[in-house]
Amino acid sequence: MSVQSMTGFARREGSVGRYRWVWELRSVNGKGLDLRLRAPSGYEPLETEIKKRISDRMSRGNIQATLNVSIGEAKVEAVLNRDALNAILSLRGELADLVDPSPLKLDTILGLRGLVEMREAEETTDALQMRDAAILAGLEQAADDLVAMRIGEGDALVSVLKQQLRTIEALVAIVEADPSRSPEEISRRLQGQLAVLLENSNGLDRDRLYAEVALLATKADLREEIDRLKAHVAAVDELLQKGGPIGRRLDFLAQEFNRESNTICSKSNSAAVTAAGIELKVVIDQFREQVQNLE
Protein backbone atom coordinates (compact mmCIF):
# COMPACT_ATOMS: atom_id res chain seq x y z
CA MET A 1 0.00 0.00 0.00
CA SER A 2 1.30 3.43 -0.91
CA VAL A 3 2.37 6.01 1.65
CA GLN A 4 0.68 9.39 1.26
CA SER A 5 1.84 12.79 2.35
CA MET A 6 -0.83 15.15 3.68
CA THR A 7 -0.23 18.01 1.24
CA GLY A 8 -1.63 18.37 -2.25
CA PHE A 9 -3.97 20.18 -4.63
CA ALA A 10 -6.41 19.08 -7.32
CA ARG A 11 -8.88 20.80 -9.64
CA ARG A 12 -11.58 19.37 -11.89
CA GLU A 13 -14.32 21.07 -13.89
CA GLY A 14 -17.14 20.02 -16.19
CA SER A 15 -20.67 20.72 -17.28
CA VAL A 16 -24.03 19.02 -17.55
CA GLY A 17 -27.10 20.62 -19.11
CA ARG A 18 -27.14 24.31 -18.18
CA TYR A 19 -24.78 23.80 -15.23
CA ARG A 20 -21.00 24.22 -15.10
CA TRP A 21 -19.17 23.02 -11.98
CA VAL A 22 -15.61 23.40 -10.67
CA TRP A 23 -14.05 21.43 -7.80
CA GLU A 24 -10.87 22.54 -6.00
CA LEU A 25 -9.38 20.35 -3.27
CA ARG A 26 -6.54 21.47 -1.01
CA SER A 27 -4.86 19.28 1.61
CA VAL A 28 -2.37 20.21 4.35
CA ASN A 29 -1.05 18.54 7.50
CA GLY A 30 -3.48 17.66 10.27
CA LYS A 31 -3.75 15.41 13.32
CA GLY A 32 -6.81 13.68 11.88
CA LEU A 33 -9.15 14.03 8.90
CA ASP A 34 -10.72 17.48 9.01
CA LEU A 35 -12.88 18.26 5.96
CA ARG A 36 -14.19 21.76 5.32
CA LEU A 37 -16.69 22.13 2.50
CA ARG A 38 -17.58 25.33 0.68
CA ALA A 39 -20.52 24.99 -1.68
CA PRO A 40 -23.27 27.27 -3.02
CA SER A 41 -26.55 27.47 -1.15
CA GLY A 42 -28.88 24.64 -2.06
CA TYR A 43 -26.24 21.91 -2.26
CA GLU A 44 -26.38 20.96 1.43
CA PRO A 45 -28.05 17.58 0.66
CA LEU A 46 -24.81 16.48 -1.05
CA GLU A 47 -22.62 17.17 1.98
CA THR A 48 -22.85 13.70 3.54
CA GLU A 49 -22.01 11.97 0.26
CA ILE A 50 -19.14 14.40 -0.41
CA LYS A 51 -17.56 13.68 2.98
CA LYS A 52 -17.95 9.94 2.49
CA ARG A 53 -16.26 9.90 -0.91
CA ILE A 54 -13.31 11.89 0.40
CA SER A 55 -12.92 9.88 3.62
CA ASP A 56 -12.97 6.66 1.57
CA ARG A 57 -9.73 7.84 -0.07
CA MET A 58 -7.91 9.74 2.68
CA SER A 59 -7.70 9.17 6.43
CA ARG A 60 -5.69 12.17 7.60
CA GLY A 61 -5.13 15.82 6.71
CA ASN A 62 -6.93 19.16 6.78
CA ILE A 63 -8.85 19.15 3.49
CA GLN A 64 -10.71 22.09 2.03
CA ALA A 65 -13.17 21.19 -0.72
CA THR A 66 -14.60 24.10 -2.72
CA LEU A 67 -17.47 23.68 -5.18
CA ASN A 68 -18.46 26.45 -7.58
CA VAL A 69 -21.52 26.07 -9.79
CA SER A 70 -22.66 28.48 -12.50
CA ILE A 71 -25.80 28.36 -14.64
CA GLY A 72 -25.56 29.10 -18.34
CA GLU A 73 -28.41 30.31 -20.46
CA ALA A 74 -31.53 31.02 -18.42
CA LYS A 75 -34.61 28.92 -19.02
CA VAL A 76 -37.68 31.15 -18.80
CA GLU A 77 -41.34 30.21 -18.64
CA ALA A 78 -44.58 32.22 -18.62
CA VAL A 79 -46.86 31.59 -15.65
CA LEU A 80 -50.50 32.59 -15.93
CA ASN A 81 -52.30 33.86 -12.84
CA ARG A 82 -55.53 31.99 -13.43
CA ASP A 83 -57.33 33.54 -10.48
CA ALA A 84 -56.65 36.99 -11.89
CA LEU A 85 -57.76 35.89 -15.38
CA ASN A 86 -61.00 34.41 -14.04
CA ALA A 87 -61.71 37.64 -12.18
CA ILE A 88 -61.18 39.67 -15.38
CA LEU A 89 -63.43 37.37 -17.38
CA SER A 90 -66.09 37.54 -14.70
CA LEU A 91 -65.92 41.33 -14.73
CA ARG A 92 -66.11 41.34 -18.52
CA GLY A 93 -69.29 39.26 -18.31
CA GLU A 94 -70.84 41.68 -15.89
CA LEU A 95 -70.01 44.57 -18.22
CA ALA A 96 -71.06 42.80 -21.41
CA ASP A 97 -73.60 45.47 -22.28
CA LEU A 98 -71.10 48.27 -21.74
CA VAL A 99 -67.88 47.07 -23.31
CA ASP A 100 -66.76 45.64 -26.63
CA PRO A 101 -67.77 41.95 -26.59
CA SER A 102 -65.01 40.89 -28.98
CA PRO A 103 -62.66 38.09 -27.73
CA LEU A 104 -59.63 39.08 -25.65
CA LYS A 105 -56.39 39.20 -27.63
CA LEU A 106 -53.07 37.81 -26.39
CA ASP A 107 -51.34 41.19 -26.42
CA THR A 108 -54.20 42.56 -24.29
CA ILE A 109 -53.76 39.74 -21.77
CA LEU A 110 -49.97 40.21 -21.67
CA GLY A 111 -50.44 43.91 -21.09
CA LEU A 112 -52.54 43.40 -17.98
CA ARG A 113 -50.32 43.80 -14.89
CA GLY A 114 -49.96 40.71 -12.75
CA LEU A 115 -51.83 38.46 -15.16
CA VAL A 116 -48.74 36.82 -16.72
CA GLU A 117 -45.42 36.46 -14.88
CA MET A 118 -42.13 35.60 -16.60
CA ARG A 119 -39.84 33.59 -14.36
CA GLU A 120 -36.98 31.07 -14.52
CA ALA A 121 -38.30 27.62 -15.16
CA GLU A 122 -37.83 25.03 -12.44
CA GLU A 123 -35.63 22.07 -13.30
CA THR A 124 -37.18 18.65 -13.49
CA THR A 125 -36.25 16.06 -10.91
CA ASP A 126 -34.35 14.07 -13.55
CA ALA A 127 -32.31 17.14 -14.56
CA LEU A 128 -31.37 17.86 -10.93
CA GLN A 129 -30.37 14.23 -10.36
CA MET A 130 -28.16 14.32 -13.46
CA ARG A 131 -26.55 17.55 -12.21
CA ASP A 132 -25.83 16.13 -8.75
CA ALA A 133 -24.49 12.87 -10.20
CA ALA A 134 -22.11 14.80 -12.47
CA ILE A 135 -20.91 16.96 -9.57
CA LEU A 136 -20.20 13.91 -7.40
CA ALA A 137 -18.42 12.16 -10.28
CA GLY A 138 -16.27 15.27 -10.70
CA LEU A 139 -15.51 15.19 -6.97
CA GLU A 140 -14.29 11.61 -7.25
CA GLN A 141 -11.99 12.56 -10.13
CA ALA A 142 -10.59 15.51 -8.15
CA ALA A 143 -10.15 13.33 -5.05
CA ASP A 144 -8.30 10.69 -7.10
CA ASP A 145 -6.03 13.42 -8.49
CA LEU A 146 -5.36 14.68 -4.96
CA VAL A 147 -4.53 11.17 -3.75
CA ALA A 148 -2.16 10.69 -6.71
CA MET A 149 -0.34 13.90 -5.80
CA ARG A 150 -0.16 12.90 -2.13
CA ILE A 151 1.22 9.49 -3.10
CA GLY A 152 3.86 11.08 -5.34
CA GLU A 153 5.02 13.33 -2.52
CA GLY A 154 4.77 10.41 -0.09
CA ASP A 155 7.14 8.34 -2.25
CA ALA A 156 9.66 11.19 -2.18
CA LEU A 157 9.36 11.48 1.60
CA VAL A 158 9.85 7.74 2.05
CA SER A 159 13.13 7.96 0.12
CA VAL A 160 14.31 10.74 2.43
CA LEU A 161 13.23 8.80 5.52
CA LYS A 162 15.09 5.69 4.37
CA GLN A 163 18.28 7.70 3.90
CA GLN A 164 17.92 9.21 7.37
CA LEU A 165 17.20 5.78 8.83
CA ARG A 166 20.42 4.41 7.34
CA THR A 167 22.28 7.36 8.90
CA ILE A 168 20.71 6.56 12.28
CA GLU A 169 21.73 2.93 11.83
CA ALA A 170 25.31 3.92 11.03
CA LEU A 171 25.55 6.22 14.08
CA VAL A 172 24.23 3.47 16.34
CA ALA A 173 26.93 1.18 14.94
CA ILE A 174 29.56 3.83 15.77
CA VAL A 175 28.33 4.01 19.37
CA GLU A 176 28.23 0.22 19.63
CA ALA A 177 31.77 -0.20 18.29
CA ASP A 178 33.39 2.56 20.37
CA PRO A 179 36.27 1.15 22.50
CA SER A 180 35.01 3.02 25.56
CA ARG A 181 32.06 0.60 25.71
CA SER A 182 34.14 -2.53 26.20
CA PRO A 183 33.90 -4.11 29.69
CA GLU A 184 37.68 -3.95 29.96
CA GLU A 185 37.79 -0.21 29.28
CA ILE A 186 34.89 0.51 31.65
CA SER A 187 36.59 -1.58 34.34
CA ARG A 188 39.96 0.12 33.80
CA ARG A 189 38.45 3.59 34.00
CA LEU A 190 36.45 2.83 37.14
CA GLN A 191 39.40 1.16 38.84
CA GLY A 192 41.51 4.22 38.19
CA GLN A 193 38.83 6.51 39.64
CA LEU A 194 38.41 4.18 42.61
CA ALA A 195 42.15 4.14 43.29
CA VAL A 196 42.23 7.94 43.42
CA LEU A 197 39.31 8.00 45.87
CA LEU A 198 40.90 5.40 48.13
CA GLU A 199 44.25 7.19 48.22
CA ASN A 200 42.67 10.48 49.28
CA SER A 201 40.21 9.21 51.87
CA ASN A 202 40.68 7.18 55.05
CA GLY A 203 37.02 7.03 56.12
CA LEU A 204 35.36 5.39 53.14
CA ASP A 205 33.64 2.03 53.50
CA ARG A 206 35.39 -0.04 50.86
CA ASP A 207 32.50 -2.51 50.42
CA ARG A 208 29.97 0.30 50.05
CA LEU A 209 32.30 2.08 47.65
CA TYR A 210 32.70 -1.03 45.48
CA ALA A 211 28.92 -1.47 45.45
CA GLU A 212 28.45 2.11 44.26
CA VAL A 213 31.09 1.63 41.57
CA ALA A 214 29.32 -1.54 40.38
CA LEU A 215 26.05 0.42 40.16
CA LEU A 216 27.75 3.18 38.17
CA ALA A 217 29.23 0.59 35.84
CA THR A 218 25.77 -0.86 35.23
CA LYS A 219 24.31 2.59 34.52
CA ALA A 220 27.17 3.40 32.16
CA ASP A 221 26.41 0.40 29.96
CA LEU A 222 24.66 1.44 26.71
CA ARG A 223 23.63 -2.08 25.63
CA GLU A 224 19.92 -1.60 26.31
CA GLU A 225 19.76 1.73 24.49
CA ILE A 226 21.62 0.32 21.49
CA ASP A 227 19.36 -2.74 21.33
CA ARG A 228 16.22 -0.60 21.53
CA LEU A 229 17.48 1.71 18.79
CA LYS A 230 18.14 -1.29 16.56
CA ALA A 231 14.63 -2.59 17.27
CA HIS A 232 13.13 0.83 16.40
CA VAL A 233 15.11 0.94 13.14
CA ALA A 234 13.74 -2.50 12.20
CA ALA A 235 10.20 -1.38 13.09
CA VAL A 236 10.48 1.72 10.89
CA ASP A 237 11.83 -0.35 8.00
CA GLU A 238 8.85 -2.69 8.35
CA LEU A 239 6.34 0.19 8.40
CA LEU A 240 7.88 1.87 5.35
CA GLN A 241 7.73 -1.44 3.52
CA LYS A 242 4.11 -2.04 4.56
CA GLY A 243 2.93 1.49 3.63
CA GLY A 244 -0.53 2.94 4.20
CA PRO A 245 -1.41 5.50 6.88
CA ILE A 246 1.69 5.07 9.06
CA GLY A 247 2.42 8.66 10.06
CA ARG A 248 1.27 8.42 13.68
CA ARG A 249 3.23 5.21 14.34
CA LEU A 250 6.35 6.67 12.77
CA ASP A 251 5.96 9.77 14.91
CA PHE A 252 5.81 7.58 18.03
CA LEU A 253 8.98 5.74 16.97
CA ALA A 254 10.70 9.06 16.29
CA GLN A 255 9.96 10.05 19.90
CA GLU A 256 11.44 6.75 21.08
CA PHE A 257 14.54 7.37 18.92
CA ASN A 258 14.94 10.72 20.63
CA ARG A 259 14.52 9.22 24.11
CA GLU A 260 17.27 6.64 23.54
CA SER A 261 19.66 9.18 21.99
CA ASN A 262 19.21 11.46 25.02
CA THR A 263 20.05 8.58 27.33
CA ILE A 264 23.17 7.73 25.31
CA CYS A 265 24.39 11.32 25.57
CA SER A 266 23.75 11.44 29.32
CA LYS A 267 25.57 8.13 29.96
CA SER A 268 28.48 8.72 27.61
CA ASN A 269 32.02 8.74 29.00
CA SER A 270 33.60 9.11 25.59
CA ALA A 271 33.94 12.16 23.37
CA ALA A 272 33.34 9.98 20.31
CA VAL A 273 30.15 8.49 21.74
CA THR A 274 28.92 11.93 22.78
CA ALA A 275 29.59 13.30 19.29
CA ALA A 276 27.75 10.36 17.71
CA GLY A 277 24.86 10.84 20.15
CA ILE A 278 24.55 14.54 19.30
CA GLU A 279 24.62 13.79 15.58
CA LEU A 280 22.02 11.10 16.24
CA LYS A 281 19.74 13.68 17.85
CA VAL A 282 20.13 16.01 14.85
CA VAL A 283 19.21 13.29 12.35
CA ILE A 284 16.30 12.12 14.50
CA ASP A 285 14.90 15.68 14.62
CA GLN A 286 15.12 15.85 10.83
CA PHE A 287 13.47 12.43 10.60
CA ARG A 288 10.58 13.51 12.81
CA GLU A 289 10.05 16.72 10.82
CA GLN A 290 9.56 14.65 7.67
CA VAL A 291 7.30 12.16 9.45
CA GLN A 292 4.97 15.03 10.41
CA ASN A 293 4.03 15.30 6.71
CA LEU A 294 2.87 11.70 6.34
CA GLU A 295 -0.70 10.47 6.54
C-alpha positions in Angstrom: 0.0 0.0 0.0 1.3 3.4 -0.9 2.4 6.0 1.6 0.7 9.4 1.3 1.8 12.8 2.4 -0.8 15.1 3.7 -0.2 18.0 1.2 -1.6 18.4 -2.2 -4.0 20.2 -4.6 -6.4 19.1 -7.3 -8.9 20.8 -9.6 -11.6 19.4 -11.9 -14.3 21.1 -13.9 -17.1 20.0 -16.2 -20.7 20.7 -17.3 -24.0 19.0 -17.6 -27.1 20.6 -19.1 -27.1 24.3 -18.2 -24.8 23.8 -15.2 -21.0 24.2 -15.1 -19.2 23.0 -12.0 -15.6 23.4 -10.7 -14.1 21.4 -7.8 -10.9 22.5 -6.0 -9.4 20.3 -3.3 -6.5 21.5 -1.0 -4.9 19.3 1.6 -2.4 20.2 4.4 -1.0 18.5 7.5 -3.5 17.7 10.3 -3.8 15.4 13.3 -6.8 13.7 11.9 -9.1 14.0 8.9 -10.7 17.5 9.0 -12.9 18.3 6.0 -14.2 21.8 5.3 -16.7 22.1 2.5 -17.6 25.3 0.7 -20.5 25.0 -1.7 -23.3 27.3 -3.0 -26.5 27.5 -1.1 -28.9 24.6 -2.1 -26.2 21.9 -2.3 -26.4 21.0 1.4 -28.1 17.6 0.7 -24.8 16.5 -1.0 -22.6 17.2 2.0 -22.8 13.7 3.5 -22.0 12.0 0.3 -19.1 14.4 -0.4 -17.6 13.7 3.0 -18.0 9.9 2.5 -16.3 9.9 -0.9 -13.3 11.9 0.4 -12.9 9.9 3.6 -13.0 6.7 1.6 -9.7 7.8 -0.1 -7.9 9.7 2.7 -7.7 9.2 6.4 -5.7 12.2 7.6 -5.1 15.8 6.7 -6.9 19.2 6.8 -8.8 19.2 3.5 -10.7 22.1 2.0 -13.2 21.2 -0.7 -14.6 24.1 -2.7 -17.5 23.7 -5.2 -18.5 26.5 -7.6 -21.5 26.1 -9.8 -22.7 28.5 -12.5 -25.8 28.4 -14.6 -25.6 29.1 -18.3 -28.4 30.3 -20.5 -31.5 31.0 -18.4 -34.6 28.9 -19.0 -37.7 31.2 -18.8 -41.3 30.2 -18.6 -44.6 32.2 -18.6 -46.9 31.6 -15.7 -50.5 32.6 -15.9 -52.3 33.9 -12.8 -55.5 32.0 -13.4 -57.3 33.5 -10.5 -56.7 37.0 -11.9 -57.8 35.9 -15.4 -61.0 34.4 -14.0 -61.7 37.6 -12.2 -61.2 39.7 -15.4 -63.4 37.4 -17.4 -66.1 37.5 -14.7 -65.9 41.3 -14.7 -66.1 41.3 -18.5 -69.3 39.3 -18.3 -70.8 41.7 -15.9 -70.0 44.6 -18.2 -71.1 42.8 -21.4 -73.6 45.5 -22.3 -71.1 48.3 -21.7 -67.9 47.1 -23.3 -66.8 45.6 -26.6 -67.8 41.9 -26.6 -65.0 40.9 -29.0 -62.7 38.1 -27.7 -59.6 39.1 -25.7 -56.4 39.2 -27.6 -53.1 37.8 -26.4 -51.3 41.2 -26.4 -54.2 42.6 -24.3 -53.8 39.7 -21.8 -50.0 40.2 -21.7 -50.4 43.9 -21.1 -52.5 43.4 -18.0 -50.3 43.8 -14.9 -50.0 40.7 -12.7 -51.8 38.5 -15.2 -48.7 36.8 -16.7 -45.4 36.5 -14.9 -42.1 35.6 -16.6 -39.8 33.6 -14.4 -37.0 31.1 -14.5 -38.3 27.6 -15.2 -37.8 25.0 -12.4 -35.6 22.1 -13.3 -37.2 18.7 -13.5 -36.3 16.1 -10.9 -34.3 14.1 -13.5 -32.3 17.1 -14.6 -31.4 17.9 -10.9 -30.4 14.2 -10.4 -28.2 14.3 -13.5 -26.6 17.5 -12.2 -25.8 16.1 -8.8 -24.5 12.9 -10.2 -22.1 14.8 -12.5 -20.9 17.0 -9.6 -20.2 13.9 -7.4 -18.4 12.2 -10.3 -16.3 15.3 -10.7 -15.5 15.2 -7.0 -14.3 11.6 -7.2 -12.0 12.6 -10.1 -10.6 15.5 -8.2 -10.1 13.3 -5.1 -8.3 10.7 -7.1 -6.0 13.4 -8.5 -5.4 14.7 -5.0 -4.5 11.2 -3.8 -2.2 10.7 -6.7 -0.3 13.9 -5.8 -0.2 12.9 -2.1 1.2 9.5 -3.1 3.9 11.1 -5.3 5.0 13.3 -2.5 4.8 10.4 -0.1 7.1 8.3 -2.2 9.7 11.2 -2.2 9.4 11.5 1.6 9.8 7.7 2.1 13.1 8.0 0.1 14.3 10.7 2.4 13.2 8.8 5.5 15.1 5.7 4.4 18.3 7.7 3.9 17.9 9.2 7.4 17.2 5.8 8.8 20.4 4.4 7.3 22.3 7.4 8.9 20.7 6.6 12.3 21.7 2.9 11.8 25.3 3.9 11.0 25.6 6.2 14.1 24.2 3.5 16.3 26.9 1.2 14.9 29.6 3.8 15.8 28.3 4.0 19.4 28.2 0.2 19.6 31.8 -0.2 18.3 33.4 2.6 20.4 36.3 1.2 22.5 35.0 3.0 25.6 32.1 0.6 25.7 34.1 -2.5 26.2 33.9 -4.1 29.7 37.7 -3.9 30.0 37.8 -0.2 29.3 34.9 0.5 31.6 36.6 -1.6 34.3 40.0 0.1 33.8 38.4 3.6 34.0 36.5 2.8 37.1 39.4 1.2 38.8 41.5 4.2 38.2 38.8 6.5 39.6 38.4 4.2 42.6 42.1 4.1 43.3 42.2 7.9 43.4 39.3 8.0 45.9 40.9 5.4 48.1 44.2 7.2 48.2 42.7 10.5 49.3 40.2 9.2 51.9 40.7 7.2 55.1 37.0 7.0 56.1 35.4 5.4 53.1 33.6 2.0 53.5 35.4 0.0 50.9 32.5 -2.5 50.4 30.0 0.3 50.1 32.3 2.1 47.7 32.7 -1.0 45.5 28.9 -1.5 45.5 28.5 2.1 44.3 31.1 1.6 41.6 29.3 -1.5 40.4 26.1 0.4 40.2 27.7 3.2 38.2 29.2 0.6 35.8 25.8 -0.9 35.2 24.3 2.6 34.5 27.2 3.4 32.2 26.4 0.4 30.0 24.7 1.4 26.7 23.6 -2.1 25.6 19.9 -1.6 26.3 19.8 1.7 24.5 21.6 0.3 21.5 19.4 -2.7 21.3 16.2 -0.6 21.5 17.5 1.7 18.8 18.1 -1.3 16.6 14.6 -2.6 17.3 13.1 0.8 16.4 15.1 0.9 13.1 13.7 -2.5 12.2 10.2 -1.4 13.1 10.5 1.7 10.9 11.8 -0.4 8.0 8.8 -2.7 8.3 6.3 0.2 8.4 7.9 1.9 5.4 7.7 -1.4 3.5 4.1 -2.0 4.6 2.9 1.5 3.6 -0.5 2.9 4.2 -1.4 5.5 6.9 1.7 5.1 9.1 2.4 8.7 10.1 1.3 8.4 13.7 3.2 5.2 14.3 6.4 6.7 12.8 6.0 9.8 14.9 5.8 7.6 18.0 9.0 5.7 17.0 10.7 9.1 16.3 10.0 10.1 19.9 11.4 6.7 21.1 14.5 7.4 18.9 14.9 10.7 20.6 14.5 9.2 24.1 17.3 6.6 23.5 19.7 9.2 22.0 19.2 11.5 25.0 20.0 8.6 27.3 23.2 7.7 25.3 24.4 11.3 25.6 23.7 11.4 29.3 25.6 8.1 30.0 28.5 8.7 27.6 32.0 8.7 29.0 33.6 9.1 25.6 33.9 12.2 23.4 33.3 10.0 20.3 30.2 8.5 21.7 28.9 11.9 22.8 29.6 13.3 19.3 27.7 10.4 17.7 24.9 10.8 20.2 24.6 14.5 19.3 24.6 13.8 15.6 22.0 11.1 16.2 19.7 13.7 17.9 20.1 16.0 14.9 19.2 13.3 12.4 16.3 12.1 14.5 14.9 15.7 14.6 15.1 15.8 10.8 13.5 12.4 10.6 10.6 13.5 12.8 10.0 16.7 10.8 9.6 14.7 7.7 7.3 12.2 9.5 5.0 15.0 10.4 4.0 15.3 6.7 2.9 11.7 6.3 -0.7 10.5 6.5 
